[in-house]
Amino acid sequence: MNHPLACIDMGDLFRLWRQQVTDNARRAVDAYQEELLEYRNLAGSPRGRSEMLDFAVFLRQRTVELAADGAPFPDDDLEFMAAMGRQRGEKGLTLTAQRQGLLLHTRLTLREVYEAAGPSDIDATMHTLAWLAPAGLAAQGAFTRGWIEGQQRTLSTVAQVRLLTVMLLADDKDAAELARGLHMSVPDHVLATVVRVAGGPPGPDQASRDEFASMLLKTHWAPLSWQDPHEVVALIPSAPGGQQAAADRVLALAREVAGMVGRPCAVGTAPGRVHAFGDAVALARQVSDVAPLRAVPRHAYAVTDVFAELGAARLAEVGQWLQAVAEQLTGGPDLVATLDAYYQHDMNRLRTAAALCIHPRTLDYRLARVRELTGLEPGSTRGVRVLSTAVARILASPLP
């Protein structure tokens, strides 16, 4: 059976492309060193550059040969690419650099095809481009699988889980490969979680965060990242209809974080589905930004809990007005804590007084003081809307 390319006039495309392999490889290595810092470091020694150049020549020779025949990369070629990816992974090549390297290789390959093509090479060029799509994906997949294996050989479990989390948030198709190596299932549904740690002086350093994350993973074996000193991101499995159980796990995690760092924390959540975890975490982060900071977190907040605060945060004028109300509340004895307890207990006087360990008449005095300072009745519809939002604003970012 004749191959579809057999009847096509190849013109000068493959002849010129073959002749340019070595020059193209040298130019590619120069581009990697110039554009990508981590590759510049890999090629910093004569041996490193020589290895990179040999691999660049190999890729181009095989690409020209197989594209001319319309044949896929054989297993031996893919295994060699995987071995090179494994070597790069063992040397600590980061996910960002790995992805940038694949993108740069794709861009350079396309440029090399167009530079070799002449006016009579239209059909051959189109068929080559069609060949490059599946062949390129196969080659990238082999290199990436090798890179993941290299990462698994050198990274700690905490670092691997952190990498997995980053890949899942980017909807990286190769995340499943890393998850398998960790024996960690990636559910279709999660409760995306962001635990915000109160700011101030520098938070725990990376070594401490890794130690804390290792402790968290013993209890919560799920994608989790503590990359930022003031933020923990987690993807807690949540089957449809089982969000309360997931919320309980989130609250337990947030309390553990607060206990580890000895600082108040706020926790925001949002439901997420596979291929959209990144969007869910972005929403959970917005929720955590306006959720109350507490020494012992009491609730895993969602959009339904803080929609008023989210709206206020996006409108500068509303935010300034609420800030003025919040400042008025500092003019009385424990008014913020009183209103917080009052609304947490659905404005029940006796339960609120008991929670605050004060007499109900003392509670009445404090509520009267709120009316005096703000002109708002705490138990009225308007008072609840304004004062509860102002209190949440204070607790999310305490006044200096």
C-alpha positions as CSV (number, residue, x, y, z in Angstrom):
1,M,0.0,0.0,0.0
2,N,1.4,3.4,-1.0
3,H,1.7,6.0,1.6
4,P,-0.3,9.2,1.0
5,L,2.9,11.2,0.7
6,A,4.3,8.9,-2.0
7,C,2.3,10.6,-4.8
8,I,3.2,14.1,-3.7
9,D,6.0,16.1,-5.3
10,M,8.3,16.8,-2.4
11,G,10.2,19.5,-4.1
12,D,13.2,20.7,-2.1
13,L,11.6,20.7,1.3
14,F,13.1,17.5,2.8
15,R,16.4,17.9,1.0
16,L,17.0,21.4,2.3
17,W,15.6,20.5,5.7
18,R,18.1,17.6,6.0
19,Q,21.0,19.9,5.0
20,Q,20.0,22.4,7.8
21,V,19.7,19.9,10.6
22,T,23.1,20.7,12.3
23,D,22.8,24.4,11.8
24,N,19.2,24.4,13.1
25,A,20.3,22.3,16.1
26,R,23.0,24.8,17.0
27,R,20.6,27.7,16.6
28,A,18.1,25.9,18.8
29,V,20.6,25.4,21.6
30,D,21.6,29.1,21.4
31,A,17.9,30.0,21.6
32,Y,17.4,27.8,24.7
33,Q,20.4,29.4,26.4
34,E,19.3,32.9,25.5
35,E,15.6,32.6,26.4
36,L,15.4,30.1,29.2
37,L,17.5,30.6,32.3
38,E,17.3,27.0,33.5
39,Y,18.4,25.7,30.2
40,R,21.2,28.3,30.2
41,N,22.4,26.7,33.4
42,L,22.1,23.2,32.0
43,A,24.3,24.2,29.0
44,G,26.7,26.2,31.2
45,S,29.5,23.6,30.9
46,P,31.0,22.2,27.6
47,R,29.6,18.8,28.5
48,G,26.1,20.2,29.2
49,R,26.0,22.1,25.9
50,S,27.4,19.1,24.0
51,E,24.6,16.9,25.4
52,M,22.0,19.4,24.6
53,L,23.3,19.8,21.0
54,D,23.4,16.0,20.5
55,F,19.8,15.8,21.6
56,A,18.8,18.7,19.3
57,V,20.5,17.0,16.3
58,F,18.8,13.7,17.1
59,L,15.4,15.2,17.3
60,R,15.8,17.1,14.0
61,Q,17.3,14.1,12.1
62,R,14.5,11.8,13.2
63,T,11.8,14.4,12.6
64,V,13.0,15.0,9.0
65,E,13.3,11.2,8.3
66,L,10.0,10.2,9.7
67,A,8.1,13.2,8.4
68,A,9.3,12.4,4.9
69,D,8.0,8.8,5.3
70,G,4.8,9.9,7.2
71,A,5.8,7.4,9.9
72,P,5.3,7.8,13.7
73,F,8.2,7.9,16.2
74,P,9.1,4.3,17.0
75,D,9.3,3.1,20.6
76,D,13.1,3.3,20.7
77,D,13.0,7.0,19.8
78,L,10.3,7.7,22.4
79,E,12.2,5.9,25.0
80,F,15.3,7.9,24.2
81,M,13.2,11.1,24.6
82,A,11.8,9.8,27.9
83,A,15.4,9.1,29.1
84,M,16.4,12.7,28.3
85,G,13.3,14.0,30.1
86,R,14.2,11.8,33.0
87,Q,17.7,13.3,33.1
88,R,16.3,16.9,33.0
89,G,13.8,16.0,35.8
90,E,16.6,14.6,38.0
91,K,18.6,17.8,37.5
92,G,15.8,19.8,38.9
93,L,14.3,21.3,35.7
94,T,11.1,23.0,37.0
95,L,7.6,22.6,35.5
96,T,7.7,26.1,34.1
97,A,11.0,25.6,32.4
98,Q,9.9,22.2,31.1
99,R,6.8,23.6,29.6
100,Q,8.6,26.6,28.1
101,G,11.2,24.3,26.6
102,L,8.5,22.2,24.8
103,L,6.8,25.4,23.5
104,L,10.2,26.8,22.3
105,H,10.9,23.5,20.5
106,T,7.5,23.6,18.8
107,R,8.1,27.2,17.7
108,L,11.6,26.4,16.3
109,T,10.4,23.3,14.5
110,L,7.7,25.2,12.7
111,R,10.1,27.9,11.7
112,E,12.6,25.3,10.4
113,V,9.9,23.8,8.2
114,Y,8.9,27.1,6.7
115,E,12.5,28.1,6.1
116,A,13.2,24.9,4.2
117,A,10.0,25.1,2.1
118,G,10.1,26.5,-1.4
119,P,7.3,27.7,-3.7
120,S,6.7,24.2,-5.0
121,D,6.5,22.6,-1.5
122,I,2.9,23.6,-0.6
123,D,1.5,20.0,-0.5
124,A,4.6,18.6,1.2
125,T,4.5,21.4,3.8
126,M,0.8,20.9,4.6
127,H,1.3,17.1,5.0
128,T,4.3,17.7,7.1
129,L,2.3,20.0,9.4
130,A,-0.4,17.4,9.6
131,W,2.2,14.8,10.6
132,L,3.8,17.1,13.2
133,A,0.6,17.4,15.3
134,P,0.3,13.7,16.4
135,A,4.0,13.0,16.2
136,G,4.8,16.1,18.3
137,L,2.3,15.2,20.9
138,A,3.7,11.7,21.2
139,A,7.3,13.1,21.5
140,Q,6.3,15.7,24.1
141,G,4.3,13.0,26.1
142,A,7.4,10.7,26.2
143,F,9.7,13.6,27.3
144,T,7.2,14.7,29.9
145,R,6.7,11.2,31.3
146,G,10.4,10.9,31.7
147,W,10.6,14.3,33.3
148,I,8.0,13.3,35.9
149,E,9.9,10.1,36.7
150,G,13.0,12.2,37.2
151,Q,11.1,14.6,39.5
152,Q,9.8,11.6,41.5
153,R,13.3,10.3,42.0
154,T,14.7,13.6,43.4
155,L,11.7,15.5,45.0
156,S,10.3,14.8,48.4
157,T,6.7,13.6,48.7
158,V,5.6,17.1,49.8
159,A,7.3,18.7,46.8
160,Q,5.7,16.2,44.5
161,V,2.2,16.8,45.9
162,R,2.9,20.6,45.6
163,L,3.9,20.1,41.9
164,L,0.8,17.9,41.3
165,T,-1.4,20.7,42.8
166,V,0.1,23.3,40.5
167,M,-0.4,21.0,37.5
168,L,-4.0,20.3,38.4
169,L,-4.8,24.0,38.8
170,A,-3.3,24.6,35.3
171,D,-5.4,21.6,34.0
172,D,-2.1,20.0,32.9
173,K,-3.0,16.7,31.1
174,D,0.2,15.1,32.6
175,A,-1.0,15.6,36.2
176,A,-2.6,12.2,36.1
177,E,0.8,10.6,35.5
178,L,2.3,12.2,38.6
179,A,-0.8,11.4,40.6
180,R,-0.4,7.7,39.7
181,G,3.2,7.8,40.9
182,L,2.0,9.2,44.3
183,H,-0.9,6.7,44.5
184,M,-3.2,9.6,44.9
185,S,-6.6,9.7,43.2
186,V,-7.7,12.9,41.6
187,P,-11.5,13.1,42.0
188,D,-13.9,14.7,39.5
189,H,-15.3,17.0,42.2
190,V,-13.5,18.9,44.9
191,L,-14.0,21.6,47.5
192,A,-11.3,24.0,46.5
193,T,-9.8,25.5,49.6
194,V,-7.6,28.5,50.4
195,V,-6.5,29.0,54.0
196,R,-5.3,32.6,54.5
197,V,-2.7,33.1,57.2
198,A,-2.7,36.5,58.9
199,G,0.1,38.7,57.5
200,G,2.7,40.6,59.4
201,P,6.4,39.6,59.8
202,P,7.6,36.9,57.5
203,G,5.7,33.7,57.8
204,P,7.2,30.2,58.1
205,D,10.1,29.6,55.8
206,Q,10.0,26.9,53.1
207,A,11.6,24.2,55.2
208,S,9.0,24.9,58.0
209,R,6.1,25.0,55.4
210,D,7.3,21.7,54.0
211,E,7.4,20.1,57.5
212,F,3.9,21.5,58.2
213,A,2.6,20.3,54.8
214,S,4.0,16.8,55.5
215,M,2.0,16.8,58.8
216,L,-1.1,17.9,57.0
217,L,-0.8,15.2,54.3
218,K,-0.7,12.5,57.0
219,T,-4.3,13.5,57.8
220,H,-5.5,14.9,54.5
221,W,-4.0,12.9,51.6
222,A,-5.1,15.2,48.8
223,P,-3.5,17.7,46.4
224,L,-2.1,20.4,48.7
225,S,0.4,23.3,48.3
226,W,1.9,25.6,50.9
227,Q,4.1,27.6,48.5
228,D,3.2,31.1,49.8
229,P,4.0,31.7,53.5
230,H,0.5,33.2,54.0
231,E,-1.6,30.8,51.9
232,V,-2.4,27.1,51.9
233,V,-4.2,25.7,48.8
234,A,-5.9,22.3,48.9
235,L,-8.3,20.3,46.7
236,I,-10.5,18.3,49.1
237,P,-12.5,15.4,47.4
238,S,-16.2,16.2,47.5
239,A,-18.7,13.8,46.0
240,P,-21.9,15.4,44.7
241,G,-24.2,15.7,47.7
242,G,-21.4,15.2,50.1
243,Q,-20.2,18.8,50.5
244,Q,-20.8,19.0,54.2
245,A,-18.4,16.1,54.9
246,A,-15.8,17.9,52.7
247,A,-16.5,21.2,54.5
248,D,-15.8,19.4,57.8
249,R,-12.5,18.2,56.5
250,V,-11.6,21.7,55.3
251,L,-12.4,23.2,58.7
252,A,-10.2,20.6,60.4
253,L,-7.4,21.4,58.0
254,A,-7.7,25.2,58.6
255,R,-7.6,24.6,62.3
256,E,-4.5,22.5,62.0
257,V,-2.8,25.3,59.9
258,A,-3.7,27.9,62.5
259,G,-2.3,25.8,65.3
260,M,0.9,25.2,63.4
261,V,1.7,28.8,62.6
262,G,0.2,30.3,65.8
263,R,-1.6,33.0,63.8
264,P,-5.3,33.7,63.0
265,C,-6.5,32.2,59.7
266,A,-9.4,32.6,57.3
267,V,-10.7,29.9,55.1
268,G,-12.5,30.2,51.8
269,T,-14.0,27.4,49.7
270,A,-15.6,26.9,46.3
271,P,-16.9,23.8,44.6
272,G,-14.8,22.7,41.6
273,R,-14.9,20.1,38.9
274,V,-12.1,18.5,37.0
275,H,-10.6,20.7,34.3
276,A,-11.8,23.8,36.2
277,F,-9.9,23.4,39.5
278,G,-8.0,26.6,38.8
279,D,-11.2,28.7,38.6
280,A,-12.5,27.2,41.8
281,V,-9.3,28.0,43.7
282,A,-9.4,31.6,42.3
283,L,-12.9,32.0,43.7
284,A,-12.0,30.4,47.0
285,R,-9.1,32.8,47.3
286,Q,-11.5,35.8,46.9
287,V,-13.7,34.3,49.6
288,S,-10.8,33.8,52.0
289,D,-9.7,37.4,51.4
290,V,-13.0,38.7,53.0
291,A,-13.6,35.8,55.5
292,P,-12.9,36.5,59.2
293,L,-9.5,35.8,60.5
294,R,-9.7,33.7,63.7
295,A,-7.2,32.1,66.0
296,V,-9.4,29.0,65.7
297,P,-11.4,29.0,62.5
298,R,-15.1,28.3,63.1
299,H,-16.5,28.0,59.6
300,A,-15.4,27.0,56.1
301,Y,-16.8,30.1,54.2
302,A,-18.3,30.0,50.8
303,V,-19.7,32.6,48.4
304,T,-23.1,32.4,50.0
305,D,-21.6,33.4,53.4
306,V,-19.7,36.4,52.2
307,F,-21.4,37.7,49.0
308,A,-22.0,41.1,50.6
309,E,-18.4,41.4,51.6
310,L,-17.3,40.3,48.2
311,G,-19.4,43.0,46.5
312,A,-18.2,45.6,48.9
313,A,-14.6,44.7,48.3
314,R,-15.0,45.3,44.6
315,L,-16.6,48.8,45.0
316,A,-14.1,51.3,46.4
317,E,-16.8,53.7,47.5
318,V,-18.8,51.0,49.4
319,G,-15.6,49.8,50.9
320,Q,-14.7,53.3,52.2
321,W,-18.2,53.7,53.7
322,L,-18.1,50.4,55.5
323,Q,-14.6,51.3,56.7
324,A,-16.1,54.4,58.3
325,V,-18.8,52.3,60.0
326,A,-16.2,49.8,61.2
327,E,-14.1,52.6,62.7
328,Q,-17.2,53.8,64.6
329,L,-17.5,50.4,66.3
330,T,-14.1,50.8,67.8
331,G,-15.4,53.6,70.1
332,G,-17.2,51.2,72.5
333,P,-16.3,48.3,74.7
334,D,-15.9,45.1,72.8
335,L,-18.5,46.1,70.3
336,V,-17.0,44.1,67.4
337,A,-16.8,40.9,69.4
338,T,-20.3,41.5,70.7
339,L,-21.9,42.0,67.3
340,D,-19.9,39.0,65.9
341,A,-21.4,36.8,68.6
342,Y,-24.8,38.4,68.3
343,Y,-25.1,37.5,64.6
344,Q,-23.4,34.2,65.0
345,H,-26.2,33.2,67.4
346,D,-29.0,34.6,65.2
347,M,-29.5,37.6,67.4
348,N,-30.7,35.5,70.4
349,R,-29.9,37.6,73.5
350,L,-29.5,34.8,76.0
351,R,-27.3,32.6,73.8
352,T,-25.2,35.6,72.8
353,A,-24.7,36.7,76.4
354,A,-23.8,33.1,77.5
355,A,-21.2,32.9,74.6
356,L,-19.7,36.2,75.7
357,C,-19.9,35.3,79.4
358,I,-21.8,38.5,80.2
359,H,-25.2,39.4,81.7
360,P,-28.0,39.9,79.1
361,R,-28.3,43.5,80.5
362,T,-24.7,44.1,79.6
363,L,-25.4,42.9,76.1
364,D,-28.3,45.3,75.9
365,Y,-26.0,48.1,77.0
366,R,-23.5,47.3,74.3
367,L,-26.2,47.0,71.6
368,A,-27.5,50.4,72.7
369,R,-24.0,51.8,72.4
370,V,-23.8,50.5,68.8
371,R,-27.1,52.4,68.0
372,E,-25.6,55.5,69.6
373,L,-22.4,55.4,67.6
374,T,-23.7,54.3,64.2
375,G,-27.3,55.3,64.1
376,L,-28.2,51.7,63.2
377,E,-30.4,49.3,65.1
378,P,-28.4,46.0,65.3
379,G,-31.5,43.8,65.1
380,S,-33.2,45.7,62.2
381,T,-33.0,44.5,58.6
382,R,-30.8,47.4,57.6
383,G,-28.7,47.0,60.7
384,V,-28.0,43.4,60.1
385,R,-27.0,44.0,56.5
386,V,-24.7,46.9,57.3
387,L,-23.3,45.9,60.7
388,S,-22.7,42.3,59.9
389,T,-20.8,43.2,56.8
390,A,-18.8,45.9,58.7
391,V,-17.9,43.3,61.4
392,A,-16.8,40.8,58.8
393,R,-14.6,43.4,57.2
394,I,-13.0,44.2,60.5
395,L,-12.4,40.5,61.3
396,A,-11.0,39.8,57.8
397,S,-8.5,42.6,58.2
398,P,-8.3,44.0,61.7
399,L,-7.9,47.7,62.1
400,P,-4.4,48.8,63.2
